[in-house]
């Protein structure tokens, strides 16, 4: 079955839309459910393919996972194995999150190297370093990572770089160890704060999340909980950028402005009027975008790499020249070739993209090669004249639940065609 998105660009976006729970908050939380024998109910989940892949991994380990509307209820009391096979880990990089919780709870975890989007090397050395600091013995056997947790204990973890995933893995693993673990140079992303709240809702003790030093006081046992993860600042940001480029007036509800200050600041700099309240962000745009001299992606609270492609798509129609510096991932510009097919003028050298604004983009047949790059093509196509088709939709579906429904609700002409 082949799926494509068909987009007739040029419509202004108007209306209100609700932001779902964040994929990047949900994935570590699903992995964290391994740490308790109780029921973990996660609310506000859309059935993204990444979420589904993570749930399949838990089911393959012997967990149960049932859907009740937009909640998934996971129970990991009956795990039968501690080994995750390569066909499952190959689909999703976040499978690496399971290592920490699994080795902490069952004292052993085996998995093959994780997959995910092709946006760079994405090694897992920091994850393994963090676990080793907690006493895990790690070896490689026949392409599998074998973690032996029989001598696990709390410890000190000083990261060279504030990796989001590695911080999360260590936070979870440390939660079930006796004593205190200190994580320094920890990632400060909102999803880290959310994971800490989730662990605490299970009876754990994590303090300092959101700062660069996290303190985990291990507990003997964690219990089940009912949890609503944080809203998706990347999905919300994608809608706002689409509105900026098409012109219009949209409000994204259930979106926390404090999780996206750098994004709001850039939208305002482009000439949009941005207002926000406790739980919403509104953008009004004439469709005329001002160029931004330079944007650099950075760990939170800097500009997020996961919105880099979408803002570049927006800047293709700016009145001047903008520059993007991608500091997190080394191959995150593949999508620019596709935008150039629409008449954009983007040149890329290493980690820098120079975007010369053009008056109009023209619809074209496009291929989404990765998740956020695919979302950028949707943003570009919505702002273009004429029809675009986007194949490789399965890459977009990893992080956006029926993206065509949300944009249609805002007045865009966008359909999913199943061939
Ligand atoms: C998470 C997000 C992803 C986002 C990224 C950066 C999830 C599920 N995914 O990914 O959407 O783009 O944060 O905000 O939350 N690195 C190493 N060694 C490691 C781990 C990471 O060198 O062991 C490097 C990576 O190659 C990359 C940088 O550190 O260059 C950032 O990666 P990291 O913060 O770990 O991102 P992820 O957790 O993979």
Boltz pocket constraint, residues with backbone or C-beta under 6 A from the ligand:
constraints:
  - pocket:
      binder: B
      contacts: [[A, 23], [A, 24], [A, 25], [A, 27], [A, 93], [A, 94], [A, 120], [A, 121], [A, 122], [A, 123], [A, 124], [A, 125], [A, 126], [A, 127], [A, 128], [A, 161], [A, 162], [A, 163], [A, 164], [A, 165], [A, 166], [A, 187], [A, 191], [A, 304], [A, 305], [A, 306], [A, 327], [A, 328], [A, 329], [A, 330]]
      max_distance: 6.0
